[in-house]
Amino acid sequence: MPEYGESCAIGASWAAGSAWGLCDRGGRADDAGVSKPPPVVVIADAGIPSWVAMAIEAERAALDGDGPILVAVSCPTHRDLVRARAEALGAHPIDLPPAPGDDLGPGLAAAVTLVRAAGVAGELGCPRVVWAEVVGGDPAEMAVVEAIAREGDRALLASRLVSLDVDGAGVEIETPFLDLSDIQLAELALDMGLDLERALVVGADRWSAALRTLGWGGTLHEAG
């Protein structure tokens, strides 16, 4: 299987190596020796949603003959865990730097992550980024509807911002799980055959409850 360049961390300084801090620009070459971009960049942390997204996109790329996907690891605390999962799926992991400063709220931190991941995709000529955010909750509640709209807007605006400086059609940040319930996401995890038994994940209690609703009898452990 064709590979990307050697694994490396994305530099914390945007000035180091490239505007987006990307230090591994290696692409894969086709039969004519022409470098090709990865088919997708998946933003991944130690949660089950991004694990599901990695599995779906890796399977899609394999079926389409597109080569390995790129996984942008967004959680330094669980870096090794996420990288191991990505590599087990045949994906190529790279590290995104954390959002600058400790005083950013979760919304701003997510926005920084989206822009950086989309910037990596744009620099490599990759048109798609997948953000596996799941709002959860009762979709009939106005607060949940507003949260789904807000996170969708966040992804759309980050896409447009980065695409201003990207040739061609730009970069689209997709949010395929945004309006799914926890149970629907858990069902996808089971359908994809993820090795969930005794897995370390972020949000173990949340996802254990959803999985048990579907009859799953295993145990998840909270990633420390």
BALUM-273456 format. One record per residue (C-alpha): residue number from 1; x, y, z. Coordinates in Angstrom, 1 decimal. Layout:
<pts>
[NUM; [X; Y; Z]]
...
</pts>
This chain:
<pts>
[1; [0.0; 0.0; 0.0]]
[2; [1.4; 3.4; -0.9]]
[3; [2.4; 5.5; 2.2]]
[4; [2.7; 9.1; 3.1]]
[5; [6.0; 10.5; 4.4]]
[6; [7.4; 9.5; 7.7]]
[7; [5.3; 10.3; 10.7]]
[8; [5.9; 13.6; 12.5]]
[9; [4.3; 16.2; 14.7]]
[10; [2.9; 19.4; 13.3]]
[11; [5.0; 22.2; 14.7]]
[12; [3.4; 24.4; 17.3]]
[13; [4.8; 27.5; 15.5]]
[14; [2.9; 28.3; 12.3]]
[15; [6.1; 29.9; 11.0]]
[16; [8.0; 26.6; 11.2]]
[17; [7.9; 24.8; 7.9]]
[18; [4.7; 26.2; 6.6]]
[19; [1.8; 28.6; 7.2]]
[20; [-0.2; 25.8; 9.0]]
[21; [2.7; 24.4; 10.9]]
[22; [2.8; 21.2; 8.8]]
[23; [6.1; 19.5; 8.8]]
[24; [5.2; 16.3; 6.9]]
[25; [4.1; 17.2; 3.4]]
[26; [4.8; 13.8; 2.0]]
[27; [2.1; 12.6; -0.4]]
[28; [1.6; 9.3; -2.1]]
[29; [2.6; 8.7; -5.7]]
[30; [0.4; 7.1; -8.4]]
[31; [1.7; 4.8; -11.0]]
[32; [3.0; 7.7; -13.0]]
[33; [5.0; 9.0; -10.1]]
[34; [2.7; 12.0; -9.6]]
[35; [2.1; 13.0; -6.0]]
[36; [-1.6; 12.7; -4.9]]
[37; [-3.2; 14.2; -1.9]]
[38; [-4.9; 12.1; 0.8]]
[39; [-8.6; 11.5; 0.2]]
[40; [-9.7; 13.0; 3.5]]
[41; [-8.4; 14.4; 6.8]]
[42; [-10.2; 13.1; 9.9]]
[43; [-10.0; 15.1; 13.1]]
[44; [-9.6; 12.6; 15.9]]
[45; [-9.5; 12.5; 19.7]]
[46; [-10.0; 9.6; 22.0]]
[47; [-13.8; 9.6; 21.7]]
[48; [-15.9; 6.9; 20.0]]
[49; [-17.3; 9.3; 17.4]]
[50; [-13.9; 10.1; 15.8]]
[51; [-13.0; 6.4; 16.0]]
[52; [-16.1; 5.6; 14.0]]
[53; [-15.3; 8.3; 11.5]]
[54; [-11.8; 6.9; 11.0]]
[55; [-13.1; 3.4; 10.4]]
[56; [-15.7; 4.6; 7.9]]
[57; [-13.3; 6.7; 6.0]]
[58; [-10.6; 4.1; 6.0]]
[59; [-13.0; 1.5; 4.6]]
[60; [-14.3; 4.0; 2.0]]
[61; [-10.7; 4.8; 0.9]]
[62; [-9.8; 1.2; 0.7]]
[63; [-12.9; 0.4; -1.4]]
[64; [-12.2; 3.3; -3.7]]
[65; [-8.5; 2.5; -4.0]]
[66; [-7.6; 6.0; -2.7]]
[67; [-4.8; 4.9; -0.4]]
[68; [-4.5; 5.8; 3.3]]
[69; [-6.4; 8.6; 4.9]]
[70; [-4.8; 11.3; 7.1]]
[71; [-5.8; 11.5; 10.7]]
[72; [-5.2; 14.8; 12.5]]
[73; [-4.8; 14.0; 16.2]]
[74; [-6.3; 16.9; 18.1]]
[75; [-5.7; 15.7; 21.7]]
[76; [-2.1; 15.7; 23.0]]
[77; [-3.1; 14.0; 26.2]]
[78; [-4.2; 10.9; 24.4]]
[79; [-1.9; 11.2; 21.4]]
[80; [-0.5; 7.6; 21.5]]
[81; [-3.9; 6.0; 21.9]]
[82; [-5.4; 7.9; 19.0]]
[83; [-2.3; 7.3; 16.8]]
[84; [-2.4; 3.6; 17.5]]
[85; [-6.1; 3.4; 16.5]]
[86; [-5.4; 5.3; 13.3]]
[87; [-2.5; 3.1; 12.4]]
[88; [-4.5; -0.1; 13.1]]
[89; [-7.0; 1.1; 10.5]]
[90; [-4.2; 1.7; 8.0]]
[91; [-4.4; 5.5; 8.4]]
[92; [-1.5; 8.0; 8.6]]
[93; [-1.7; 10.0; 11.8]]
[94; [-0.2; 13.5; 12.3]]
[95; [-0.4; 15.7; 15.3]]
[96; [-2.2; 19.0; 15.5]]
[97; [-0.9; 21.5; 18.1]]
[98; [-3.2; 22.3; 20.9]]
[99; [-5.1; 25.6; 20.9]]
[100; [-2.9; 28.4; 22.2]]
[101; [-3.5; 29.4; 25.8]]
[102; [-5.5; 27.7; 28.6]]
[103; [-8.2; 30.4; 28.7]]
[104; [-10.1; 29.5; 25.5]]
[105; [-13.5; 28.0; 25.9]]
[106; [-14.5; 24.8; 24.2]]
[107; [-16.1; 26.7; 21.2]]
[108; [-13.0; 28.7; 20.4]]
[109; [-10.7; 25.8; 21.0]]
[110; [-12.8; 23.8; 18.5]]
[111; [-12.7; 26.6; 16.0]]
[112; [-8.8; 26.7; 16.2]]
[113; [-8.7; 23.0; 15.7]]
[114; [-11.0; 23.1; 12.6]]
[115; [-9.0; 25.9; 11.0]]
[116; [-5.7; 24.1; 11.5]]
[117; [-7.0; 20.8; 10.3]]
[118; [-8.6; 22.4; 7.2]]
[119; [-5.3; 24.3; 6.6]]
[120; [-3.4; 21.0; 6.6]]
[121; [-5.9; 19.6; 4.1]]
[122; [-5.7; 22.7; 1.9]]
[123; [-2.0; 22.6; 1.9]]
[124; [-2.0; 19.0; 0.8]]
[125; [-4.7; 19.5; -1.8]]
[126; [-7.2; 17.4; 0.1]]
[127; [-10.8; 18.7; -0.4]]
[128; [-12.4; 17.0; 2.6]]
[129; [-12.1; 17.2; 6.4]]
[130; [-14.4; 15.2; 8.7]]
[131; [-15.2; 16.5; 12.1]]
[132; [-17.0; 13.8; 14.1]]
[133; [-18.9; 16.0; 16.5]]
[134; [-22.0; 14.6; 18.1]]
[135; [-24.2; 17.1; 20.0]]
[136; [-26.5; 14.4; 21.5]]
[137; [-29.5; 15.1; 23.6]]
[138; [-33.2; 15.3; 22.5]]
[139; [-33.5; 16.9; 19.0]]
[140; [-36.9; 18.1; 20.0]]
[141; [-35.4; 20.5; 22.6]]
[142; [-34.7; 24.0; 21.3]]
[143; [-31.3; 24.0; 23.1]]
[144; [-30.2; 20.9; 21.2]]
[145; [-31.4; 22.4; 17.9]]
[146; [-29.5; 25.6; 18.6]]
[147; [-26.3; 23.6; 19.5]]
[148; [-26.5; 21.6; 16.3]]
[149; [-26.9; 24.8; 14.2]]
[150; [-24.1; 26.5; 16.1]]
[151; [-21.6; 23.6; 15.5]]
[152; [-22.7; 23.4; 11.9]]
[153; [-22.0; 27.1; 11.5]]
[154; [-18.6; 26.7; 13.1]]
[155; [-17.6; 24.1; 10.6]]
[156; [-19.0; 26.0; 7.7]]
[157; [-17.2; 29.3; 8.6]]
[158; [-13.9; 27.5; 9.3]]
[159; [-14.2; 25.9; 5.8]]
[160; [-14.9; 29.3; 4.2]]
[161; [-12.0; 31.0; 6.0]]
[162; [-9.4; 28.4; 5.0]]
[163; [-10.8; 28.1; 1.4]]
[164; [-10.0; 31.8; 0.8]]
[165; [-6.4; 30.8; 0.5]]
[166; [-6.8; 27.4; -1.2]]
[167; [-6.8; 27.0; -5.0]]
[168; [-9.7; 25.2; -6.7]]
[169; [-12.9; 24.2; -4.8]]
[170; [-11.3; 24.8; -1.4]]
[171; [-11.8; 22.6; 1.6]]
[172; [-15.1; 21.4; 3.0]]
[173; [-15.4; 20.4; 6.7]]
[174; [-18.1; 17.7; 6.9]]
[175; [-20.1; 17.0; 10.1]]
[176; [-21.7; 13.6; 9.4]]
[177; [-22.7; 12.8; 13.0]]
[178; [-23.8; 16.3; 14.2]]
[179; [-27.5; 15.5; 14.5]]
[180; [-27.2; 11.9; 15.4]]
[181; [-28.4; 10.6; 18.8]]
[182; [-25.9; 8.9; 21.1]]
[183; [-27.7; 5.6; 20.4]]
[184; [-27.4; 6.1; 16.6]]
[185; [-23.7; 6.7; 16.9]]
[186; [-23.3; 3.7; 19.2]]
[187; [-25.1; 1.6; 16.6]]
[188; [-22.6; 2.8; 14.0]]
[189; [-19.7; 1.8; 16.3]]
[190; [-21.1; -1.7; 16.6]]
[191; [-21.7; -1.9; 12.8]]
[192; [-18.1; -1.0; 12.1]]
[193; [-16.9; -3.7; 14.4]]
[194; [-14.7; -1.5; 16.6]]
[195; [-12.9; -3.3; 19.4]]
[196; [-14.8; -1.7; 22.2]]
[197; [-14.4; -4.3; 24.9]]
[198; [-12.4; -2.6; 27.7]]
[199; [-11.5; 0.2; 25.4]]
[200; [-10.1; 3.5; 26.8]]
[201; [-12.3; 6.3; 25.5]]
[202; [-13.2; 9.8; 26.4]]
[203; [-16.9; 9.9; 27.6]]
[204; [-16.9; 6.3; 28.7]]
[205; [-20.1; 6.6; 30.8]]
[206; [-22.0; 8.4; 28.0]]
[207; [-21.1; 5.9; 25.4]]
[208; [-21.5; 2.8; 27.7]]
[209; [-25.1; 3.9; 28.4]]
[210; [-25.8; 4.2; 24.7]]
[211; [-24.2; 0.9; 23.8]]
[212; [-26.1; -1.0; 26.6]]
[213; [-29.4; 0.3; 25.2]]
[214; [-28.5; -1.7; 22.1]]
[215; [-27.7; -4.8; 24.1]]
[216; [-24.0; -4.5; 24.3]]
[217; [-22.6; -6.1; 27.4]]
[218; [-19.0; -4.9; 27.4]]
[219; [-17.1; -2.3; 29.5]]
[220; [-15.6; 1.0; 28.5]]
[221; [-13.0; 2.7; 30.6]]
[222; [-12.4; 6.5; 30.8]]
[223; [-9.2; 7.6; 29.2]]
[224; [-7.2; 9.4; 31.8]]
</pts>
